[in-house]
Amino acid sequence: MTEVSSAKAPYATRYERGPLTDASTEATSRKKAPAAPEGEPSLHPSRMTPRQRDRRDRLIDSALDLLETLEYDQVSVRDVAEHANVSLGALYKYFASKERLFAEALFRWAETLPTNIRNRPLRANAPRDRLMEAMHRAVRAFEHKPQMARLVNVLLNSPDPTAMEMMARVDRATSVAYLQALATIDPGIARRSVDVVNAVLSVSLRDWSLGRTSINVVYDRLDSAISLVIPA
């Protein structure tokens, strides 16, 4: 997945910046985000007008654009609002907190994994090899954009229940891609296998993003887990 978008990238490219889109990282110092206003309920997408949905999309796209070169804690919600040409007050009508905004951005990024696999079919034939290939693509995505792995860590530790719900959606979106790779085996076995390997991936990516291990170890752990749960 290879294309580095600038801070003002066209919104039409939003779906090209997901887990299979290469991008470079270059952290710079930025101001912290202000606290979200109290008591401001966010608009639900199902109740939005087309114009409101477009504004919400621009905010999510802007968050992704800024994450191309910055870390989560270097981007403020004001930065996102300015980039999207939306007022800060309007931003809070859509996202009650910074964590909710970036959880949505992470979900949009993760959603491209199953799409990528549909558009670029896996080359392997055996179920075990197909799952390895699919999960290697996901790891390469994080390898190219390690700031996204660090964002996952932030959101997994969030006390915001809405952010946690979004993380569950991220997990379901990526699991779809892995289950596609195991379409020829028993669905129950496939589901359990993906759950086990996903747990290994989560822990391994966390260790790598925190500098506790190398990316090669992440690949090795994944391959070992897949070999254990899916016979050759």
SULMO-V159417 format. One record per residue. RES is the residue in one small letter. D_FIRST is the distance of its C-alpha to the first C-alpha in whole Angstrom. Layout:
res:RES d_first:D_FIRST
res:RES d_first:D_FIRST
This chain:
res:m d_first:0
res:t d_first:4
res:e d_first:7
res:v d_first:10
res:s d_first:12
res:s d_first:16
res:a d_first:18
res:k d_first:19
res:a d_first:16
res:p d_first:17
res:y d_first:17
res:a d_first:16
res:t d_first:13
res:r d_first:13
res:y d_first:11
res:e d_first:8
res:r d_first:8
res:g d_first:8
res:p d_first:7
res:l d_first:4
res:t d_first:3
res:d d_first:4
res:a d_first:8
res:s d_first:11
res:t d_first:14
res:e d_first:18
res:a d_first:20
res:t d_first:23
res:s d_first:26
res:r d_first:27
res:k d_first:29
res:k d_first:30
res:a d_first:29
res:p d_first:33
res:a d_first:34
res:a d_first:34
res:p d_first:37
res:e d_first:39
res:g d_first:40
res:e d_first:37
res:p d_first:36
res:s d_first:32
res:l d_first:32
res:h d_first:31
res:p d_first:28
res:s d_first:31
res:r d_first:34
res:m d_first:32
res:t d_first:32
res:p d_first:30
res:r d_first:30
res:q d_first:30
res:r d_first:27
res:d d_first:25
res:r d_first:26
res:r d_first:25
res:d d_first:21
res:r d_first:22
res:l d_first:22
res:i d_first:19
res:d d_first:17
res:s d_first:19
res:a d_first:18
res:l d_first:15
res:d d_first:15
res:l d_first:18
res:l d_first:15
res:e d_first:13
res:t d_first:16
res:l d_first:18
res:e d_first:19
res:y d_first:21
res:d d_first:24
res:q d_first:24
res:v d_first:23
res:s d_first:26
res:v d_first:27
res:r d_first:29
res:d d_first:26
res:v d_first:24
res:a d_first:27
res:e d_first:27
res:h d_first:24
res:a d_first:24
res:n d_first:28
res:v d_first:29
res:s d_first:32
res:l d_first:32
res:g d_first:34
res:a d_first:32
res:l d_first:29
res:y d_first:31
res:k d_first:33
res:y d_first:29
res:f d_first:28
res:a d_first:31
res:s d_first:29
res:k d_first:26
res:e d_first:25
res:r d_first:25
res:l d_first:23
res:f d_first:20
res:a d_first:21
res:e d_first:20
res:a d_first:17
res:l d_first:16
res:f d_first:16
res:r d_first:15
res:w d_first:11
res:a d_first:12
res:e d_first:13
res:t d_first:10
res:l d_first:10
res:p d_first:13
res:t d_first:12
res:n d_first:9
res:i d_first:11
res:r d_first:14
res:n d_first:12
res:r d_first:11
res:p d_first:14
res:l d_first:15
res:r d_first:17
res:a d_first:19
res:n d_first:22
res:a d_first:24
res:p d_first:23
res:r d_first:23
res:d d_first:20
res:r d_first:18
res:l d_first:18
res:m d_first:17
res:e d_first:14
res:a d_first:13
res:m d_first:14
res:h d_first:12
res:r d_first:9
res:a d_first:10
res:v d_first:11
res:r d_first:9
res:a d_first:7
res:f d_first:11
res:e d_first:11
res:h d_first:9
res:k d_first:10
res:p d_first:14
res:q d_first:15
res:m d_first:14
res:a d_first:16
res:r d_first:19
res:l d_first:19
res:v d_first:19
res:n d_first:22
res:v d_first:24
res:l d_first:23
res:l d_first:25
res:n d_first:28
res:s d_first:28
res:p d_first:32
res:d d_first:31
res:p d_first:31
res:t d_first:29
res:a d_first:26
res:m d_first:26
res:e d_first:27
res:m d_first:23
res:m d_first:22
res:a d_first:23
res:r d_first:22
res:v d_first:18
res:d d_first:20
res:r d_first:21
res:a d_first:17
res:t d_first:15
res:s d_first:19
res:v d_first:19
res:a d_first:15
res:y d_first:17
res:l d_first:21
res:q d_first:19
res:a d_first:19
res:l d_first:22
res:a d_first:24
res:t d_first:26
res:i d_first:28
res:d d_first:31
res:p d_first:29
res:g d_first:31
res:i d_first:30
res:a d_first:26
res:r d_first:26
res:r d_first:28
res:s d_first:26
res:v d_first:23
res:d d_first:25
res:v d_first:26
res:v d_first:22
res:n d_first:21
res:a d_first:24
res:v d_first:23
res:l d_first:19
res:s d_first:20
res:v d_first:23
res:s d_first:21
res:l d_first:18
res:r d_first:21
res:d d_first:23
res:w d_first:20
res:s d_first:19
res:l d_first:23
res:g d_first:23
res:r d_first:25
res:t d_first:24
res:s d_first:21
res:i d_first:17
res:n d_first:19
res:v d_first:22
res:v d_first:19
res:y d_first:18
res:d d_first:22
res:r d_first:23
res:l d_first:20
res:d d_first:21
res:s d_first:25
res:a d_first:25
res:i d_first:23
res:s d_first:26
res:l d_first:29
res:v d_first:28
res:i d_first:27
res:p d_first:30
res:a d_first:29
